[in-house]
């Protein structure tokens, strides 16, 4: 094994490669986005969201990450880091994310599929963006559930400050909703976060778990229409103190959440 290439299981405890291993040439600290896709333009932005805690995702990871047995695929090495990566476009971010983020998560997920099922990952590029979708199928190729969608963005698109004002809890939900309805956008989100939420809202019509990722930050939307907290959200980046969380751990927890929800719903129907 290349000494610079850790085992997949150990990579879950490590942050993603950054400069100088990866070149991020943009001098823009804030890359403004808009969308011309009619499906995005017609979607409503998220007005406010109930802020989730990092503990939720820690628990999802700790309770579900597969055990490492003899000859486990998780003991294999990560892809060796090339020196060719320059992150200028969404396609560039997707290429590196596939190798360094999505690949190890997929290896872990395939170890814990329910009996008689497989998780498939597909990538789609359209006028509204580039996204990765995880879906659960049975062994005959029938779709059982669309689990989660990860929308890939160019660097410097996702910013914590754009989301902060729209975070709510039980005590201020109603008052902040009133404030949101009084704004021009009908949302307390700002700038790029408004467009990101419109894209996520569009995807939520067929998949309630949607995240956006630009290599430096991730924001997770959970659209749970049957809940008294209809939209939940969580921002994460790997700067500063992360309490042991990494993007790889978070993405695994993000996908495992709807998988376990599907299993629980199927079990409930049987009884």
Secondary structure, DSSP 8 states (H G I E B T S, - for coil): --TTS-BHHHHTTS----TTTSB-----SS-------HHHHTS-----EEE--HHHHHHHHHHHS----TT-GGGSB-----S--B--SHHHHHHHHIIIIIHHHHHHHTTS--TTEEEEEEEEEETTEEEEEEEEEETTS-EEEEEEEEEE--TT---HHHHHTTEE-TTTHHHHHHHHHTSTTSSS--HHHHHHHHHHHHHTTT-SEEEEE-SSEEEEEEE-TTSSS-EEEEEEESSS--TT--HHHHHHHHHHHHHHHHHHHHHHHH-
